[in-house]
Amino acid sequence: MGRLDNKIAVVSGGGQTPGATLGNGRATALRFAQEGAQVLVLDKRLSSAEETVALIQDQGGKAKAYALDVTQAEAIDQCIAQIVAEFGVIDVLQNNVGIGTGDTSPTRLTEAVWDRIFTTNTTSVMLMCKAVLPYMRARSSGVITNISSVAAIAAATNITAYKVSKAALNAYTQSLAMSNARFGIRANVIMPGLIETPMAIEGYVASGQDRETVIARRNAAVPLLGQMGSAWDIANASLFLASDEAKFITGVALPVDGGQSAKIG
């Protein structure tokens, strides 16, 4: 315990889609707090961020919620400036926001859906990093972790914009790492595989598919024990990358996928 003691960690998308399981952003916020960080939970839905904060506080941790639409540059700049004014520093930035709603095959994909997915999945990360980097550079210290998807490198059907946006996020993170290494800032990207989160499951259920059938199908696609991962798997990987245990790791795209990406080819 205590791997993030006295750190200020910003977690975007730290609320979650309603559902029976835990989302990646919420699990990561909880895990950071369990290891001693003061966690600043950002989410478009303030009530959801506040739920995460309440869970952290119930465990004796420190956290505060902020309402933020990460696609809005001016709002991001104001929010980050407010956080720095209140807490002095930002040690860790974790970008969790992502969507795939409306995605489909290349011949059916609309420009509007493409733009919305790219704006949310890729441009938002650029805007968050751009806002935080000056403060990290001033201290010659900081960790940024972005959440991509194994879909960026693995075969995928009918998720064109999502796949391409996550591949772009991988490339952006590599550029981020290389251009900020001389400032002592580390940047990595996690590629979750099939994880049992509300965002992953509830969309299928809302479209009329049977929940247990969806879960069984996803489990069957995972090589490691035929079982999806949980948000805690992503949270633990995020904790490692944010901690000093990973102080010599930057520019890495880390699959957390039960071996799914190893099936390529």
C-alpha positions, 0 to 999 in steps of 0.5 A, a space after each residue: 500500500 502507499 504506492 501513490 502516497 501524496 500524489 494528485 491524480 486526475 482521472 477523466 471518465 471517472 464516473 461510469 455508464 450505469 450497469 451491474 459491474 464496475 467501469 474502468 475509470 471508476 475502478 482506476 480512481 478507487 485503486 489510485 485512492 487505495 494507494 494513497 493518491 488524492 483523486 480528482 474525478 472528472 466526468 461529463 455527468 457530475 452525479 456519476 463522478 460524485 458517486 465515485 468520490 463517495 465510494 472513495 471516501 467510504 474507504 477512507 480515501 480523498 477525492 473530489 468530483 468535477 463536471 467536465 466535457 472532455 471534448 470542450 477545449 476551453 472547459 478543459 483549460 479552466 478545469 485543469 487551471 482550477 485543479 492546479 490552483 487548488 492542489 498545486 500540482 498534477 502528478 498523474 493524468 489518466 484519460 479513460 473517456 471513450 465511445 463507440 456508439 453508432 459505429 459500423 462497417 466502412 461502407 455504412 459509417 457516416 461522417 457524423 459518427 466518425 467525427 463524434 467518435 474521433 472527437 471523444 476518443 482521440 481529440 479529447 485526449 490531446 486536449 487534456 494532455 495539452 492542458 496538463 503538460 505545461 504544469 508537468 513540464 514546469 516540475 520535470 515530472 508527471 505520468 500520463 496513461 491513456 486508455 485505448 483498446 486491443 481493437 487498435 491492433 486486433 481483428 475487429 468487425 463493424 467498429 471502424 471509427 472506434 478501431 481507427 481512433 484507438 490506433 491513432 491514440 496509440 500513435 499519439 501516446 508514442 509521440 507524447 512519450 518521446 516529445 516529453 521524455 526530456 522533461 521527465 514525463 512518462 506516457 503510456 497507453 493501455 489496450 484493454 481486451 474484452 472486459 466486463 464493464 457496463 459500457 461493454 455489456 449494456 449497449 448490447 443489452 439495450 439493442 435487445 440481445 440477451 445479457 447472458 448470451 453476450 457475456 458467454 460469447 465474449 468469454 469464449 473469445 478470451 484465450 486465458 481461461 475463457 473469461 473476460 477481465 474486470 475493470 480491476 485488471 485495467 485499474 491495476 495496470 494503471 496503478 503500476 504505470 503510474 507508480 515509481 515501479 514503472 519509472 523506466 517505462 514510457 512509450 509503451 502500448 500495454 495489452 491487458 486482454 487475456 491473450 486476445 492480441 496474441 492471436 493475431 495472424 
